[in-house]
């Protein structure tokens, strides 16, 4: 249930992370072409938002259960 909620909240993370990441890409790449920013930024934001949500919930669940995190 907690994992499902985390994946649902990845949409919220997506909205919060999207704008700063696009601004950072614009500054780093210096690309004035909007299509280039969309091609690079959209997948980057989409993947990072749900991965961040899953990583945070897994850390929370392991902390709650008392398990030691497995390396790797």
Secondary structure, DSSP 8 states (H G I E B T S, - for coil): -HHHHHHHHHHHHHHHHHHHHHHHHHHHH----HHHHHHHHHHHHHHHHHHHHHHHHHHHHHHHHT------
